[in-house]
């Protein structure tokens, strides 16, 4: 029986509304976000926690940023406004520290200065993003290779914090369609004897290293076709850096989810109490094993690297479990 590792605790992105939040809008926003976070595969990288604070109604994004800072809530957050229902988009607001670092970096590099407005304490950097696309952008902006300065540069040489930024980032991508999503989650698992295959054939090793960022691994492992189908996964060669495993051993690996498997029904994802995600009416993965989770890597706000778009392939190293 394939054993899935339990999901790591997802990152939490808080969202605030500048308008009174009707239950229908809350559900609507969470539905879109859960699609983009791959919640139906039981292991979303992030969840959206929505707060309807009447004292935030009618405030600007900068005013909310300053008020949250005064409450020692300095993390990035999302904004729901009067356009969200029609646009299917939210605003992502970065931290005050990054806002100030971005401005100083632009001035130091003699780049076109952002537009400033009288009475505003500092230039706020925020990005209008399709809600389905926000989980990916949130991950890239806080722990990946994205830079909010690079993300908003298409809206003019001089960054304008009052620019409505249309169409939103990610416009036109439908995260319910497999052919439009290049990043498909991989799940960490333990395969029992008879459920895995091992090979040191050059073709298998090459398939286990699709991006060729490093030399091909010395060997590769994957689930058998039957084990993968039963678990709702796609059998594919993944790197193996150990000796040839014995037939009676269990083998740890990552395998990509099968987008079309009935193991992952779309109606299995519902909203839990208006926040986050809860999986119901879906077949649970096989037995669960405990495992430590990695810490999120934060990147510098002034790093000048291009966003890699939806292309993000993950490397995985197999290990043997007795």
Secondary structure, 3 states (H helix, E strand, C coil): CCEEECCCCCEEEEEEECCCCCHHHHHHHHHHHHHHCCHHHCCCCEEEEEECCHHHCCCCHHHHHHHHHHCCCCCCEEEECCCHHHHCEEEEECCHHHHHHHHHHHHHCCCCCCECCCCCCCCCCEEEEEHHHHHHHHHHHHHCCCCHHHHHHHHCCCCECCCCCCCCECCCCCCCCHHHCCCCCEEEEEECCCCEEEECCHHHHHHCCCCCCCCCCCEEEEECHHHHHHHCEECCCEEECCCCCCCCCEEEEEEEECCCCCCCCHHHEEEECCEEEEECCCCCCCCEECCCCCCCCCCCCCCCCCCCCCCCCCCCCEEEEC
